[in-house]
Amino acid sequence: MSIAENLEQVRAEIAAACARANRNPADVKLMAVSKTWGPDVVAEAFRAGQRLFGENRLQEWEHKQQQLHTILGEDVGQLEMHLIGNLQSNKTSKAAWVFSAVDSVDSVKVARRLNDVCEQVGKVLPILVEVKLSEEETKHGIGEYALSGLLRNILEEMDGLEVRGLMMVPPYTDDPDGARPYFRRLRELRDEAVATIEGLSLPELSMGMSHDFAVAIEEGSTCVRVGSAIFGTRTKYREDDKEEES
Ligand SMILES: *Cc1c(COP(=O)(O)O)cnc(C)c1O
């Protein structure tokens, strides 16, 4: 199947999950996760109408972006690329420039560094806070008990950041339903934070991947991050969740 056909299939599955959950499909965004795939592949998805993408490494996207500029010309400006991978604090200033949004902020340190660059140039960067709900050492994210502190900090002290919601990667289970308690917990944490922190609004819940996005939609996801169901099985960096950004 072509990328265009895969995109169509995933969009149809999103619509079906929305129908089951009595949700409006317009409230669920599809992010195409293009990590490890070359610029030609990203361009193919772009030509099939896809605009929202996710990458997990800063340098990988920098290279791809240059090549895409050659392929797509000025149209590349329509492409919205979010960082969804771990960000080392020595790379934060660059990330604020090359990504439209950072969906993986998981510490006060990273938030502060991003904010400093943005405040200096008077820009406001949309971010999500990545939460870790499992004990796995390989996962990134802030623990649930530290979440409200970080959110308050950003809201009160960081005018260069607009926190728009939460992101989470659940532990892998063969049965997609195994992720359901984690998706539900993220939504509850969002609801609790919004109820207790004045002036905070967190409309976005980025959760669900190729294997479990239908379950995530049933639990309130507003953005599903789909890689392999669109582009095929990744042959390199397949264990990328376990690697540090290079
Ligand atoms: C790779 C990745 C995805 C996409 O995973 P698939 O299983 O290929 O859909 C989603 N979110 C994050 C954070 C990722 O690193």
The ligand as an SDF file (V2000), in Angstrom:
LIG
                    3D

 15 15  0  0  0  0  0  0  0  0999 V2000
    8.1260    6.4250   17.2810 C   0  0  0  0  0  0  0  0  0  0  0  0
    7.1380    7.1300   18.1190 C   0  0  0  0  0  0  0  0  0  0  0  0
    5.7610    7.0930   17.7940 C   0  0  0  0  0  0  0  0  0  0  0  0
    5.1840    6.3020   16.6230 C   0  0  0  0  0  0  0  0  0  0  0  0
    5.2510    4.9260   16.8990 O   0  0  0  0  0  0  0  0  0  0  0  0
    4.5260    3.8570   15.9080 P   0  0  0  0  0  0  0  0  0  0  0  0
    4.3570    2.6800   16.7950 O   0  0  0  0  0  0  0  0  0  0  0  0
    5.4560    3.6240   14.7890 O   0  0  0  0  0  0  0  0  0  0  0  0
    3.2390    4.4450   15.5000 O   0  0  0  0  0  0  0  0  0  0  0  0
    4.8980    7.8220   18.5920 C   0  0  0  0  0  0  0  0  0  0  0  0
    5.3390    8.5360   19.6590 N   0  0  0  0  0  0  0  0  0  0  0  0
    6.6390    8.5960   19.9950 C   0  0  0  0  0  0  0  0  0  0  0  0
    7.0450    9.4170   21.1580 C   0  0  0  0  0  0  0  0  0  0  0  0
    7.5780    7.8980   19.2370 C   0  0  0  0  0  0  0  0  0  0  0  0
    8.8730    7.9600   19.5870 O   0  0  0  0  0  0  0  0  0  0  0  0
  1  2  1  0
  2  3  1  0
  2 14  2  0
  3  4  1  0
  3 10  2  0
  4  5  1  0
  5  6  1  0
  6  7  2  0
  6  8  1  0
  6  9  1  0
 10 11  1  0
 11 12  2  0
 12 13  1  0
 12 14  1  0
 14 15  1  0
M  END
$$$$
